[in-house]
Structure formats: structure tokens, C-alpha cells
Amino acid sequence: MGNADDLRQSILEQVAAYYEAAHADRSFAAGKDRVQYAGRVYDEREMINMVDSVLDFWLTAGPWAQKFEKKLGKFLGVREVLPVNSGSSANLVALTTLCSRQLDDPLLPGDEVIVPATSFPTTVNPIIQNQLTPVFVDSNYGDFNLNVSQLEEAVSDRTRAVMFAHTLGNPADMDAVMAFVKKHDLYLIEDTCDALGSKWDGKALGTFGQLATLSFYPAHHITMGEGGAVYTNRPKLAKIARAVRDWGRDCWCGYDNPTNGACGRRFDREVPGIPGYYDHKYLYSEIGYNLKITDPQAAMGVAQLDKLPEFIAARKRNFAFLYENLCQYESFIMMPTWEPQADVSWFAFPMLVRADAPFMRHEITRFLEQNGVETRLIFAGNITKQPGYAHIEKRVIGDLAVADDIMRGGFFVGVYPGLDQPRLDYIVETFAKFFAQL
């Protein structure tokens, strides 16, 4: 049978061979195969890493998770990365961190958080879950980001924070946002789940505010299947966020857990009113959850990070190709725009069917889908009009007319790295067929 090392090597070699036999073929038959808007892009390295991890059978977060944290932190240029089990959990952990009573000035129930009405639900949900009040501002045409001209109007004596996603990877006007949050001494959380690799004026998105979040769902820039991360340059916030992620536990030892803890004081903690000492691993300083990733997920993520620079370059190339070829329909469909300071790692190619177009959005998206080109809508549109949000406590700035228009006519197609030239050509050809029938 051989020794364990020889067996492991044999297994991993067979995994590589299995990938070639079962997964490597990505041929495309136009009109038969669907053109996905997003999806996992991988090779044998992800599969080898995951199997390698499983052979160690360290199923919870362990050595691969530690490696992933360091590698992602280096790419982002930040001190602290906390992997979690989804981008939604990342948003929950980030906002809950700012509610911690360990902070000198935490967010308190009834405090207000400014958020765009054109949002993904789990950017808004942590505000509601923490008994805070969302204050909805409108969005822009073109970049579909929050309308920074409404920020001053949104301020009240209870305003404490701003939280928003950079829509589909396209940076919001961070000069205006930062001037606003500094003027009013507000917290800022950047949801960069769609924007890994995007920059504003040379600075990575997610490094402007106190905390930022990422998602590693298969649709995103890299994937772990499920997964996400909170990241920050502030060690105190990272310590609180880690407690929120890890059941609320005060222990911060992480992967370095000798018998007496990395702090050397594991069995020296006291609980008022309880005689003797208490194990620090069972001391809870926050109301938390178990939102960690597993080591096999992290092993996949390590391989994905090696590919990230090329993934970003491919997204930019694919976006540029679609922009060049779809601009001819601009009298019917509003094309995306971006600021001069924006270096965009595009998540998708967004469009808006003009109100005076001789067709409605559902007609073009149905045509595209029926011909094998996947489409998606832009988040929840105006989230205040979604059934689940009809009765929440909120404030609304203006009539949210652009958010309504995005809800009426906004959609996108993909630019992810799995779109090779035949697939991109087919997207363009399918748009042409739709407009030829008008």
C-alpha cells in the first residue's frame, strides 16, 4: 500500500487527472449551451488543495484558513482579515461590531444608518437586526451608486453611520463620501462583495471606512462555494468582530491555542460574583454566532487568490468588449458610467431600459434568457417596495425616483472570467437579434 506520504501524492495526482477527464472541457455550442452571468472558474489546483485539506481532516477553520487570511490581507493591503461563512454574515458581523459596548461610542438602538434604497437585502438587514433605523437615499443613473448629493439632507441628530455597496464593482464617489463622514464624524462600512480589486484614485475599496466586507459565493470575483470576509486596519475592531463571528467568545487566540492560551492567561479570568477563575474560552463579551468557514473552503480560496489578478484583468476586458459592442443600442438602453477616479473590477455589465423605449425590461430579459443568455436584476431595485420591508422602521429621503426606475428597467449580463470569446460573441449576437425585430 505504501506509506501515507506516497498515498497522498498518488491521490493528488489522480485528482489532477480526474479534473482533466471530467472538468477541463469548456467547449461552447452557440444556441445550445447557456451563457452564464457568473460562475466558478477553477482548475485542478482548487480540487487538489481541497482534497489535500480533507486528507488532513481539519474540517473547521485551521491551517488553510490562516494561510488564506494572510494571502488575502496582503492583496488588500490590510492588517486584519476575518473569513466568515458568507458575504451576508460579513455584513452582519461588521455592523454588529460597531454596536459593541466595548467601543467608546457604539451604535445604539434607534441610531440611524444611511443606506441607498437600491441595495442588496443583506446590506440593509443588519441595520434592522441591530435595532437601528435605515435612512434611504436615492441612487444615480449610470453607476447605480448612492446619490451623494442627498447625504446632507439625510443627516439628523441620530445619524451615526453610512453603509453601502459599491454597485456591481463600480466605485461610489469616495471623495464626496469621505468628506461627508469626516464632517459629521460617522462610521463607514463598505460592502465590497461585488468589488474585490476595485480602486478609487489608486486606493483599494474597502480601506476607506472602519470595516469592509466581501463575498466568495460562486458569482463573485473568487469563490469558496460559500464564504465571505470582514476586513479592517483597526485591531480593536477586528478583535470585536472575531468575537461576534466566534459565538461571542472573548478569547482571541485564533489558530494559536496552546494549553494556557496565546495570552498566557487562559485560566486567570474572573467573573464578578463567581468564586474562582473562569476559562477564557468560555467567557463571552459579545452576543455572537458561529459564522466561521471550514478549512476545505479556505484551501479552495488560496488557489483562487493566485488567479485573482488575471480574473480582474479578464473582467475588465470582457466589460470593454461588451461596452464597445452594445453602445449602438444606447437610444434604447442606458449604458453604464463610471467616475474618472474609478479603476473598476467589474462584477457585471449593468444596463437600464429607457422609459421611452418601445419595449419593457421583461421583454428583453425574457428574449435573452430564452436564447440562453443569463440575466439578473440590479439588487432589490427600490428595496422599500419589497414585501419584506413594507413595515420596517425607516426614513426616506425624497421620492426615490431613480431607485424606482432601476426597479422598473435595470438588469445586467455577465463579464466573469469564464466568458471566452465565443460566449461574448454570442451575447452580442443575441442582443442584435432582439433589436433587429423591433
HELIX and SHEET records of a PDB file:
HELIX    1   1 ALA A    4  ALA A   22  1                                  19    
HELIX    2   2 GLU A   44  ASP A   56  1                                  13    
HELIX    3   3 PRO A   63  LEU A   76  1                                  14    
HELIX    4   4 GLY A   87  THR A   97  1                                  11    
HELIX    5   5 PRO A  121  GLN A  129  1                                   9    
HELIX    6   6 VAL A  148  GLN A  150  5                                   3    
HELIX    7   7 LEU A  151  ALA A  154  1                                   4    
HELIX    8   8 THR A  167  GLY A  169  5                                   3    
HELIX    9   9 MET A  174  HIS A  184  1                                  11    
HELIX   10  10 PRO A  235  ARG A  245  1                                  11    
HELIX   11  11 HIS A  280  TYR A  282  5                                   3    
HELIX   12  12 ASP A  295  LEU A  326  1                                  32    
HELIX   13  13 CYS A  327  TYR A  329  5                                   3    
HELIX   14  14 ARG A  361  GLN A  370  1                                  10    
HELIX   15  15 ILE A  383  LYS A  385  5                                   3    
HELIX   16  16 PRO A  387  TYR A  389  5                                   3    
HELIX   17  17 ALA A  401  GLY A  409  1                                   9    
HELIX   18  18 GLN A  421  ALA A  436  1                                  16    
SHEET    1   A 8 GLU A  80  VAL A  84  0                                        
SHEET    2   A 8 GLY A 228  THR A 232 -1                                        
SHEET    3   A 8 LEU A 211  SER A 215 -1                                        
SHEET    4   A 8 TYR A 187  ASP A 191  1                                        
SHEET    5   A 8 THR A 159  ALA A 165  1                                        
SHEET    6   A 8 GLU A 112  PRO A 116  1                                        
SHEET    7   A 8 THR A 133  VAL A 137  1                                        
SHEET    8   A 8 ARG A 395  VAL A 396  1                                        
SHEET    1   B 3 LYS A 203  ALA A 204  0                                        
SHEET    2   B 3 LYS A 199  TRP A 200 -1                                        
SHEET    3   B 3 ALA A 342  ASP A 343 -1                                        
SHEET    1   C 2 ARG A 269  VAL A 271  0                                        
SHEET    2   C 2 ILE A 274  TYR A 278 -1                                        
SHEET    1   D 3 ILE A 333  MET A 334  0                                        
SHEET    2   D 3 ALA A 348  VAL A 353 -1                                        
SHEET    3   D 3 GLY A 410  GLY A 414 -1                                        
END                                                                             
